Amino acid sequence: MGETDIDFSMDTTLVEGDVDSWLEVTYSKTLSIFHGTVVFTIIIVMVLLINLG
């Protein structure tokens, strides 16, 4: 595939009104649940390793 066949643009003005801001997306409910679960798991593993190690 040549470079002339590639149809890709990083211009975000095309979807500016359709998508929330990056800050709203970063702190969305779904990502908060995901990151909360990851952080909680890390804390549990750290506590277990400190107590058992």
N, CA, C and O atoms as a Tripos MOL2 file, in Angstrom:
@<TRIPOS>MOLECULE
protein
  212   211    53     0     0
PROTEIN
NO_CHARGES

@<TRIPOS>ATOM
      1 N           0.8470   -1.1610    0.0000 N.3       1 MET1
      2 CA          0.0000    0.0000    0.0000 C.3       1 MET1
      3 C           0.9000    1.2340    0.0000 C.2       1 MET1
      4 O           1.7890    1.3630    0.8410 O.2       1 MET1
      5 N           0.6710    2.1040   -0.9130 N.am      2 GLY2
      6 CA          1.4640    3.3190   -1.0070 C.3       2 GLY2
      7 C           0.9450    4.4110   -0.0960 C.2       2 GLY2
      8 O          -0.1670    4.3270    0.4250 O.2       2 GLY2
      9 N           1.7650    5.4430    0.0920 N.am      3 GLU3
     10 CA          1.3600    6.5360    0.9760 C.3       3 GLU3
     11 C           0.1620    7.2920    0.4410 C.2       3 GLU3
     12 O          -0.5960    7.8670    1.2230 O.2       3 GLU3
     13 N          -0.0310    7.3080   -0.8500 N.am      4 THR4
     14 CA         -1.1810    8.0160   -1.4170 C.3       4 THR4
     15 C          -2.4850    7.2710   -1.1580 C.2       4 THR4
     16 O          -3.5570    7.8700   -1.2450 O.2       4 THR4
     17 N          -2.4180    5.9710   -0.8390 N.am      5 ASP5
     18 CA         -3.6140    5.1790   -0.5670 C.3       5 ASP5
     19 C          -4.0780    5.2880    0.8880 C.2       5 ASP5
     20 O          -5.1900    4.8730    1.2170 O.2       5 ASP5
     21 N          -3.2350    5.8410    1.7560 N.am      6 ILE6
     22 CA         -3.5640    5.9140    3.1710 C.3       6 ILE6
     23 C          -4.4830    7.0990    3.4270 C.2       6 ILE6
     24 O          -4.1730    8.2310    3.0550 O.2       6 ILE6
     25 N          -5.6300    6.8250    4.0740 N.am      7 ASP7
     26 CA         -6.6130    7.8600    4.3740 C.3       7 ASP7
     27 C          -6.6840    8.0220    5.8930 C.2       7 ASP7
     28 O          -7.5570    7.4500    6.5460 O.2       7 ASP7
     29 N          -5.7600    8.8040    6.4440 N.am      8 PHE8
     30 CA         -5.6820    8.9700    7.8860 C.3       8 PHE8
     31 C          -5.3450   10.4160    8.2100 C.2       8 PHE8
     32 O          -4.4620   11.0120    7.5950 O.2       8 PHE8
     33 N          -6.0530   10.9700    9.1760 N.am      9 SER9
     34 CA         -5.7900   12.3360    9.5740 C.3       9 SER9
     35 C          -5.8750   12.4480   11.0890 C.2       9 SER9
     36 O          -6.7290   11.8200   11.7150 O.2       9 SER9
     37 N          -5.0040   13.2350   11.6690 N.am     10 MET10
     38 CA         -5.0440   13.4660   13.1110 C.3      10 MET10
     39 C          -5.7430   14.7830   13.4320 C.2      10 MET10
     40 O          -5.6500   15.2790   14.5550 O.2      10 MET10
     41 N          -6.4340   15.3430   12.4610 N.am     11 ASP11
     42 CA         -7.1760   16.5790   12.6450 C.3      11 ASP11
     43 C          -8.4580   16.2810   13.4120 C.2      11 ASP11
     44 O          -9.3640   15.6430   12.8770 O.2      11 ASP11
     45 N          -8.5450   16.7340   14.6560 N.am     12 THR12
     46 CA         -9.6930   16.4170   15.5080 C.3      12 THR12
     47 C         -10.8360   17.4190   15.3740 C.2      12 THR12
     48 O         -11.8780   17.2530   16.0080 O.2      12 THR12
     49 N         -10.6590   18.4400   14.5690 N.am     13 THR13
     50 CA        -11.7410   19.4150   14.4100 C.3      13 THR13
     51 C         -12.9550   18.8080   13.7160 C.2      13 THR13
     52 O         -14.0510   19.3620   13.7890 O.2      13 THR13
     53 N         -12.7700   17.6850   13.0500 N.am     14 LEU14
     54 CA        -13.8850   17.0310   12.3690 C.3      14 LEU14
     55 C         -14.9220   16.5000   13.3560 C.2      14 LEU14
     56 O         -16.1040   16.4280   13.0190 O.2      14 LEU14
     57 N         -14.5080   16.1260   14.5640 N.am     15 VAL15
     58 CA        -15.4180   15.5560   15.5650 C.3      15 VAL15
     59 C         -15.5030   16.4240   16.8180 C.2      15 VAL15
     60 O         -15.9070   15.9500   17.8800 O.2      15 VAL15
     61 N         -15.1270   17.6750   16.6970 N.am     16 GLU16
     62 CA        -15.0300   18.5490   17.8550 C.3      16 GLU16
     63 C         -16.3450   18.6590   18.6300 C.2      16 GLU16
     64 O         -16.3150   18.6620   19.8610 O.2      16 GLU16
     65 N         -17.4680   18.7480   17.9760 N.am     17 GLY17
     66 CA        -18.7440   18.8800   18.6660 C.3      17 GLY17
     67 C         -19.3680   17.5540   19.0500 C.2      17 GLY17
     68 O         -20.3070   17.5320   19.8460 O.2      17 GLY17
     69 N         -18.8740   16.4380   18.5070 N.am     18 ASP18
     70 CA        -19.4720   15.1220   18.7230 C.3      18 ASP18
     71 C         -18.9010   14.3710   19.9220 C.2      18 ASP18
     72 O         -19.5270   13.4340   20.4190 O.2      18 ASP18
     73 N         -17.7310   14.7690   20.3860 N.am     19 VAL19
     74 CA        -17.0190   14.0320   21.4250 C.3      19 VAL19
     75 C         -16.7490   14.9660   22.6040 C.2      19 VAL19
     76 O         -16.4700   16.1500   22.4150 O.2      19 VAL19
     77 N         -16.8330   14.4210   23.8270 N.am     20 ASP20
     78 CA        -16.5140   15.2060   25.0160 C.3      20 ASP20
     79 C         -15.0420   15.5880   25.0100 C.2      20 ASP20
     80 O         -14.2490   15.0330   24.2500 O.2      20 ASP20
     81 N         -14.6860   16.5370   25.8610 N.am     21 SER21
     82 CA        -13.2890   16.9640   25.9480 C.3      21 SER21
     83 C         -12.4360   15.8220   26.4920 C.2      21 SER21
     84 O         -12.9580   14.8730   27.0770 O.2      21 SER21
     85 N         -11.1270   15.9190   26.2980 N.am     22 TRP22
     86 CA        -10.2360   14.8360   26.7380 C.3      22 TRP22
     87 C         -10.2680   14.6970   28.2540 C.2      22 TRP22
     88 O         -10.1000   13.5940   28.7750 O.2      22 TRP22
     89 N         -10.4810   15.7930   28.9660 N.am     23 LEU23
     90 CA        -10.5390   15.7250   30.4190 C.3      23 LEU23
     91 C         -11.7790   14.9530   30.8780 C.2      23 LEU23
     92 O         -11.7010   14.1550   31.8120 O.2      23 LEU23
     93 N         -12.9130   15.1860   30.2320 N.am     24 GLU24
     94 CA        -14.1370   14.4580   30.5640 C.3      24 GLU24
     95 C         -14.0180   12.9810   30.2220 C.2      24 GLU24
     96 O         -14.5230   12.1280   30.9530 O.2      24 GLU24
     97 N         -13.3580   12.6780   29.1230 N.am     25 VAL25
     98 CA        -13.1680   11.2800   28.7240 C.3      25 VAL25
     99 C         -12.1990   10.5780   29.6760 C.2      25 VAL25
    100 O         -12.4120    9.4190   30.0320 O.2      25 VAL25
    101 N         -11.1370   11.2730   30.0890 N.am     26 THR26
    102 CA        -10.1450   10.6940   30.9860 C.3      26 THR26
    103 C         -10.7560   10.3100   32.3290 C.2      26 THR26
    104 O         -10.4110    9.2720   32.8950 O.2      26 THR26
    105 N         -11.6570   11.1400   32.8390 N.am     27 TYR27
    106 CA        -12.2690   10.8840   34.1400 C.3      27 TYR27
    107 C         -13.6950   10.3680   34.0060 C.2      27 TYR27
    108 O         -14.5420   10.6620   34.8490 O.2      27 TYR27
    109 N         -13.9640    9.6110   32.9650 N.am     28 SER28
    110 CA        -15.2960    9.0460   32.7710 C.3      28 SER28
    111 C         -15.5630    7.9550   33.8030 C.2      28 SER28
    112 O         -14.6340    7.4310   34.4180 O.2      28 SER28
    113 N         -16.8380    7.6190   33.9880 N.am     29 LYS29
    114 CA        -17.2250    6.6170   34.9830 C.3      29 LYS29
    115 C         -16.5770    5.2630   34.6780 C.2      29 LYS29
    116 O         -16.0940    4.5880   35.5870 O.2      29 LYS29
    117 N         -16.5650    4.8720   33.4240 N.am     30 THR30
    118 CA        -16.0030    3.5770   33.0350 C.3      30 THR30
    119 C         -14.5150    3.4940   33.3540 C.2      30 THR30
    120 O         -14.0550    2.5010   33.9180 O.2      30 THR30
    121 N         -13.7660    4.5270   32.9990 N.am     31 LEU31
    122 CA        -12.3280    4.5000   33.2630 C.3      31 LEU31
    123 C         -12.0330    4.6230   34.7480 C.2      31 LEU31
    124 O         -11.0370    4.0750   35.2200 O.2      31 LEU31
    125 N         -12.8720    5.3280   35.4960 N.am     32 SER32
    126 CA        -12.6780    5.4200   36.9470 C.3      32 SER32
    127 C         -12.8220    4.0430   37.5880 C.2      32 SER32
    128 O         -12.0400    3.6830   38.4690 O.2      32 SER32
    129 N         -13.8100    3.2790   37.1530 N.am     33 ILE33
    130 CA        -14.0000    1.9200   37.6710 C.3      33 ILE33
    131 C         -12.7950    1.0500   37.3090 C.2      33 ILE33
    132 O         -12.2950    0.3070   38.1530 O.2      33 ILE33
    133 N         -12.3320    1.1370   36.0750 N.am     34 PHE34
    134 CA        -11.1870    0.3420   35.6310 C.3      34 PHE34
    135 C          -9.9380    0.6920   36.4370 C.2      34 PHE34
    136 O          -9.2840   -0.1960   36.9860 O.2      34 PHE34
    137 N          -9.6020    1.9890   36.5110 N.am     35 HIS35
    138 CA         -8.3890    2.3930   37.2190 C.3      35 HIS35
    139 C          -8.5180    2.1380   38.7200 C.2      35 HIS35
    140 O          -7.5340    1.7920   39.3730 O.2      35 HIS35
    141 N          -9.7050    2.3040   39.2640 N.am     36 GLY36
    142 CA         -9.9150    1.9980   40.6760 C.3      36 GLY36
    143 C          -9.6470    0.5390   40.9810 C.2      36 GLY36
    144 O          -9.0380    0.2120   42.0000 O.2      36 GLY36
    145 N         -10.1030   -0.3420   40.0970 N.am     37 THR37
    146 CA         -9.8690   -1.7780   40.2620 C.3      37 THR37
    147 C          -8.3810   -2.1060   40.1860 C.2      37 THR37
    148 O          -7.8830   -2.9100   40.9740 O.2      37 THR37
    149 N          -7.6800   -1.5010   39.2580 N.am     38 VAL38
    150 CA         -6.2380   -1.7370   39.1080 C.3      38 VAL38
    151 C          -5.4940   -1.2630   40.3530 C.2      38 VAL38
    152 O          -4.6590   -1.9890   40.8930 O.2      38 VAL38
    153 N          -5.7920   -0.0480   40.8110 N.am     39 VAL39
    154 CA         -5.1190    0.4970   41.9920 C.3      39 VAL39
    155 C          -5.4400   -0.3550   43.2230 C.2      39 VAL39
    156 O          -4.5410   -0.6460   44.0130 O.2      39 VAL39
    157 N          -6.6870   -0.7570   43.4000 N.am     40 PHE40
    158 CA         -7.0900   -1.5920   44.5270 C.3      40 PHE40
    159 C          -6.3340   -2.9190   44.5170 C.2      40 PHE40
    160 O          -5.8730   -3.3820   45.5610 O.2      40 PHE40
    161 N          -6.2090   -3.5250   43.3460 N.am     41 THR41
    162 CA         -5.4810   -4.7900   43.2210 C.3      41 THR41
    163 C          -4.0040   -4.6170   43.5770 C.2      41 THR41
    164 O          -3.4270   -5.4630   44.2610 O.2      41 THR41
    165 N          -3.4040   -3.5450   43.1240 N.am     42 ILE42
    166 CA         -1.9940   -3.2830   43.4350 C.3      42 ILE42
    167 C          -1.8090   -3.1080   44.9390 C.2      42 ILE42
    168 O          -0.8540   -3.6330   45.5110 O.2      42 ILE42
    169 N          -2.7110   -2.3790   45.5790 N.am     43 ILE43
    170 CA         -2.6150   -2.1680   47.0230 C.3      43 ILE43
    171 C          -2.7540   -3.4880   47.7750 C.2      43 ILE43
    172 O          -2.0010   -3.7430   48.7150 O.2      43 ILE43
    173 N          -3.7040   -4.3260   47.3750 N.am     44 ILE44
    174 CA         -3.8870   -5.6300   48.0240 C.3      44 ILE44
    175 C          -2.6310   -6.4840   47.8790 C.2      44 ILE44
    176 O          -2.1950   -7.1070   48.8480 O.2      44 ILE44
    177 N          -2.0500   -6.5230   46.6960 N.am     45 VAL45
    178 CA         -0.8320   -7.3180   46.4670 C.3      45 VAL45
    179 C           0.3180   -6.7580   47.3020 C.2      45 VAL45
    180 O           1.0940   -7.5260   47.8730 O.2      45 VAL45
    181 N           0.4400   -5.4280   47.3820 N.am     46 MET46
    182 CA          1.5040   -4.8430   48.1900 C.3      46 MET46
    183 C           1.3420   -5.2190   49.6660 C.2      46 MET46
    184 O           2.3170   -5.5800   50.3240 O.2      46 MET46
    185 N           0.1280   -5.1360   50.1780 N.am     47 VAL47
    186 CA         -0.1180   -5.4850   51.5770 C.3      47 VAL47
    187 C           0.2070   -6.9440   51.8210 C.2      47 VAL47
    188 O           0.8290   -7.2790   52.8300 O.2      47 VAL47
    189 N          -0.2010   -7.8120   50.9190 N.am     48 LEU48
    190 CA          0.0860   -9.2400   51.0610 C.3      48 LEU48
    191 C           1.5830   -9.5130   51.0320 C.2      48 LEU48
    192 O           2.0910  -10.3060   51.8250 O.2      48 LEU48
    193 N           2.2860   -8.8560   50.1180 N.am     49 LEU49
    194 CA          3.7290   -9.0720   50.0290 C.3      49 LEU49
    195 C           4.4580   -8.5440   51.2470 C.2      49 LEU49
    196 O           5.4290   -9.1540   51.6940 O.2      49 LEU49
    197 N           4.0150   -7.4270   51.7910 N.am     50 ILE50
    198 CA          4.6650   -6.8840   52.9810 C.3      50 ILE50
    199 C           4.4240   -7.8040   54.1980 C.2      50 ILE50
    200 O           5.3290   -8.0530   54.9940 O.2      50 ILE50
    201 N           3.1920   -8.2940   54.3160 N.am     51 ASN51
    202 CA          2.8600   -9.1410   55.4670 C.3      51 ASN51
    203 C           3.4220  -10.5520   55.3620 C.2      51 ASN51
    204 O           3.7750  -11.1530   56.3760 O.2      51 ASN51
    205 N           3.5080  -11.0830   54.1550 N.am     52 LEU52
    206 CA          3.9790  -12.4570   53.9700 C.3      52 LEU52
    207 C           5.4750  -12.5230   53.6550 C.2      52 LEU52
    208 O           6.0940  -13.5760   53.8130 O.2      52 LEU52
    209 N           6.0530  -11.4200   53.2170 N.am     53 GLY53
    210 CA          7.4460  -11.4170   52.7700 C.3      53 GLY53
    211 C           8.3400  -11.1250   53.8740 C.2      53 GLY53
    212 O           9.5560  -11.0800   53.6880 O.2      53 GLY53
@<TRIPOS>BOND
     1     1     2 1
     2     2     3 1
     3     3     4 2
     4     3     5 am
     5     5     6 1
     6     6     7 1
     7     7     8 2
     8     7     9 am
     9     9    10 1
    10    10    11 1
    11    11    12 2
    12    11    13 am
    13    13    14 1
    14    14    15 1
    15    15    16 2
    16    15    17 am
    17    17    18 1
    18    18    19 1
    19    19    20 2
    20    19    21 am
    21    21    22 1
    22    22    23 1
    23    23    24 2
    24    23    25 am
    25    25    26 1
    26    26    27 1
    27    27    28 2
    28    27    29 am
    29    29    30 1
    30    30    31 1
    31    31    32 2
    32    31    33 am
    33    33    34 1
    34    34    35 1
    35    35    36 2
    36    35    37 am
    37    37    38 1
    38    38    39 1
    39    39    40 2
    40    39    41 am
    41    41    42 1
    42    42    43 1
    43    43    44 2
    44    43    45 am
    45    45    46 1
    46    46    47 1
    47    47    48 2
    48    47    49 am
    49    49    50 1
    50    50    51 1
    51    51    52 2
    52    51    53 am
    53    53    54 1
    54    54    55 1
    55    55    56 2
    56    55    57 am
    57    57    58 1
    58    58    59 1
    59    59    60 2
    60    59    61 am
    61    61    62 1
    62    62    63 1
    63    63    64 2
    64    63    65 am
    65    65    66 1
    66    66    67 1
    67    67    68 2
    68    67    69 am
    69    69    70 1
    70    70    71 1
    71    71    72 2
    72    71    73 am
    73    73    74 1
    74    74    75 1
    75    75    76 2
    76    75    77 am
    77    77    78 1
    78    78    79 1
    79    79    80 2
    80    79    81 am
    81    81    82 1
    82    82    83 1
    83    83    84 2
    84    83    85 am
    85    85    86 1
    86    86    87 1
    87    87    88 2
    88    87    89 am
    89    89    90 1
    90    90    91 1
    91    91    92 2
    92    91    93 am
    93    93    94 1
    94    94    95 1
    95    95    96 2
    96    95    97 am
    97    97    98 1
    98    98    99 1
    99    99   100 2
   100    99   101 am
   101   101   102 1
   102   102   103 1
   103   103   104 2
   104   103   105 am
   105   105   106 1
   106   106   107 1
   107   107   108 2
   108   107   109 am
   109   109   110 1
   110   110   111 1
   111   111   112 2
   112   111   113 am
   113   113   114 1
   114   114   115 1
   115   115   116 2
   116   115   117 am
   117   117   118 1
   118   118   119 1
   119   119   120 2
   120   119   121 am
   121   121   122 1
   122   122   123 1
   123   123   124 2
   124   123   125 am
   125   125   126 1
   126   126   127 1
   127   127   128 2
   128   127   129 am
   129   129   130 1
   130   130   131 1
   131   131   132 2
   132   131   133 am
   133   133   134 1
   134   134   135 1
   135   135   136 2
   136   135   137 am
   137   137   138 1
   138   138   139 1
   139   139   140 2
   140   139   141 am
   141   141   142 1
   142   142   143 1
   143   143   144 2
   144   143   145 am
   145   145   146 1
   146   146   147 1
   147   147   148 2
   148   147   149 am
   149   149   150 1
   150   150   151 1
   151   151   152 2
   152   151   153 am
   153   153   154 1
   154   154   155 1
   155   155   156 2
   156   155   157 am
   157   157   158 1
   158   158   159 1
   159   159   160 2
   160   159   161 am
   161   161   162 1
   162   162   163 1
   163   163   164 2
   164   163   165 am
   165   165   166 1
   166   166   167 1
   167   167   168 2
   168   167   169 am
   169   169   170 1
   170   170   171 1
   171   171   172 2
   172   171   173 am
   173   173   174 1
   174   174   175 1
   175   175   176 2
   176   175   177 am
   177   177   178 1
   178   178   179 1
   179   179   180 2
   180   179   181 am
   181   181   182 1
   182   182   183 1
   183   183   184 2
   184   183   185 am
   185   185   186 1
   186   186   187 1
   187   187   188 2
   188   187   189 am
   189   189   190 1
   190   190   191 1
   191   191   192 2
   192   191   193 am
   193   193   194 1
   194   194   195 1
   195   195   196 2
   196   195   197 am
   197   197   198 1
   198   198   199 1
   199   199   200 2
   200   199   201 am
   201   201   202 1
   202   202   203 1
   203   203   204 2
   204   203   205 am
   205   205   206 1
   206   206   207 1
   207   207   208 2
   208   207   209 am
   209   209   210 1
   210   210   211 1
   211   211   212 2
@<TRIPOS>SUBSTRUCTURE
     1 MET1         2 RESIDUE 1 A MET
     2 GLY2         6 RESIDUE 1 A GLY
     3 GLU3        10 RESIDUE 1 A GLU
     4 THR4        14 RESIDUE 1 A THR
     5 ASP5        18 RESIDUE 1 A ASP
     6 ILE6        22 RESIDUE 1 A ILE
     7 ASP7        26 RESIDUE 1 A ASP
     8 PHE8        30 RESIDUE 1 A PHE
     9 SER9        34 RESIDUE 1 A SER
    10 MET10       38 RESIDUE 1 A MET
    11 ASP11       42 RESIDUE 1 A ASP
    12 THR12       46 RESIDUE 1 A THR
    13 THR13       50 RESIDUE 1 A THR
    14 LEU14       54 RESIDUE 1 A LEU
    15 VAL15       58 RESIDUE 1 A VAL
    16 GLU16       62 RESIDUE 1 A GLU
    17 GLY17       66 RESIDUE 1 A GLY
    18 ASP18       70 RESIDUE 1 A ASP
    19 VAL19       74 RESIDUE 1 A VAL
    20 ASP20       78 RESIDUE 1 A ASP
    21 SER21       82 RESIDUE 1 A SER
    22 TRP22       86 RESIDUE 1 A TRP
    23 LEU23       90 RESIDUE 1 A LEU
    24 GLU24       94 RESIDUE 1 A GLU
    25 VAL25       98 RESIDUE 1 A VAL
    26 THR26      102 RESIDUE 1 A THR
    27 TYR27      106 RESIDUE 1 A TYR
    28 SER28      110 RESIDUE 1 A SER
    29 LYS29      114 RESIDUE 1 A LYS
    30 THR30      118 RESIDUE 1 A THR
    31 LEU31      122 RESIDUE 1 A LEU
    32 SER32      126 RESIDUE 1 A SER
    33 ILE33      130 RESIDUE 1 A ILE
    34 PHE34      134 RESIDUE 1 A PHE
    35 HIS35      138 RESIDUE 1 A HIS
    36 GLY36      142 RESIDUE 1 A GLY
    37 THR37      146 RESIDUE 1 A THR
    38 VAL38      150 RESIDUE 1 A VAL
    39 VAL39      154 RESIDUE 1 A VAL
    40 PHE40      158 RESIDUE 1 A PHE
    41 THR41      162 RESIDUE 1 A THR
    42 ILE42      166 RESIDUE 1 A ILE
    43 ILE43      170 RESIDUE 1 A ILE
    44 ILE44      174 RESIDUE 1 A ILE
    45 VAL45      178 RESIDUE 1 A VAL
    46 MET46      182 RESIDUE 1 A MET
    47 VAL47      186 RESIDUE 1 A VAL
    48 LEU48      190 RESIDUE 1 A LEU
    49 LEU49      194 RESIDUE 1 A LEU
    50 ILE50      198 RESIDUE 1 A ILE
    51 ASN51      202 RESIDUE 1 A ASN
    52 LEU52      206 RESIDUE 1 A LEU
    53 GLY53      210 RESIDUE 1 A GLY
